[in-house]
Amino acid sequence: MNKKSQLTNSQIIQAALSVAAEKGAGKVTLDAVAKVAGVSKGGLIYHFPSKEALISAMVQQLIEEAECQRSLQERTESSTLAAVLQNRAHFTRQIAGNTAMAILAAAAEQPALLQPVKQHNKDVLQQIQAEHGNALQATLLLLASEALIYHNLLNLSPFTAAERSALEQQLVQQARELQA
């Protein structure tokens, strides 16, 4: 793939993320994305032959962005679990919750599109469990972090942003102590 093609792919994915965040999962259509991306529908189809291919690319981009952030966190953390917890909290605040939710909702229409997310979660869990003597405690910390994230994404959280941040930091601190 040449640079121009990579740029266009990225431009289209960003446009799709924008449509998902601003208008919701149901509005991620090839026509809407092409308009926001500033490309023709034919040009979009050249890069992403179907809506499923586009959503799959959106899901993959979320995973790649999360992994990139995690690797940055791991440079300063001795514990993979602490890095993962910090990354997930940061990533959830960094991206628009509506974007992540829209992508997951759109992908949920075709569960196979969520397979990379499931595999990513499984890989992360296995890595964390392998690093900790107390794999059960490490798993509980990871699940508590996930609960905070999904409560926030689904607008179900009883916590203020400050309370959620304090809880996230407590989870990270417990992960660090678990590693020691």
Secondary structure by P-SEA (a helix, b strand, c coil): ccaaaaaaaaaaaaaaaaaaaccccccccaaaaaaaacccaaaaaaacccaaaaaaaaaaaaaaaaaaaaaaaaaacccaaaaaaaaaaaaaaaccaaaaaaaaaaaaaccccaaaaaaaaaaaaaaaaaaccaaaaaaaaaaaaaaaaaaaaaccccccaaaaaaaaaaaaaaaaaaac
